[in-house]
Amino acid sequence: GAGVSQSPSNKVTEKGKDVELRCDPISGHTALYWYRQSLGQGLEFLIYFQGNSAPDKSGLPSDRFSAERTGGSVSTLTIQRTQQEDSAVYLCASSLVVSQGWTDTQYFGPGTRLTVL
Amino acid sequence: GNSVTQMEGPVTLSEEAFLTINCTYTATGYPSLFWYVQYPGEGLQLLLKATKADDKGSNKGFEATYRKETTSFHLEKGSVQVSDSAVYFCALSDRGGGNTPLVFGKGTRLSVIA
């Protein structure tokens, strides 16, 4: 079946501009995660959605970062007033929720490479 | 807090050599442990996982055993191939703590030469 898809695959923007990154999870997966992969910091968790629960935003690095998930499916990660240090690959993952408080294996999308000039 | 420490690379091996990539973890609950692989130009793929102590995960000739007594999940393969060249990430998900986002190690780059 179809995997996690992300768009765009590459995004180049100027410092100070806003960007939106999109994630389409695997159909039926109610848990959705955003991570960031950068040379200096490795793989970092950003935000986590599970069903109708309030999202876990504990990994967002600043208030310039936000995300929403509409209809329990597609998610958009928005970065406002981008800075050069935001340059990274942004990864989305999705998983099933097997039981209360526990989720199954996470499946990752190909990522969006963001370059802030 | 939860953390994962894995050996720094890069690791360079000749084809058919034995591979070990060390991974140790710190967790407050009862974590599940994972190895993900990232081949050149591709996204993260799950390689194997183990969800409880003494479980062995295996896939594509790779295996790792969940050792609670040593808080380790070392990745091994008996005979590597050039096609195994990739970056390998050890990760945990802490089920008991209700903190299910993955915590990753820094990654280990493996290069296998013919």
Interface residues (C-beta under 8 A of the other chain):
Chain A: A31 Y33 Y35 G42 L43 F45 Y48 Q50 D56 G59 L91 A93 G101 W102 T103 T105 Q106 Y107 F108 G109 P110 G111
Chain B: F34 Y36 E42 G43 L44 Q45 L46 K49 F89 A91 S93 R95 G98 T100 P101 L102 V103 F104 G105 K106 G107
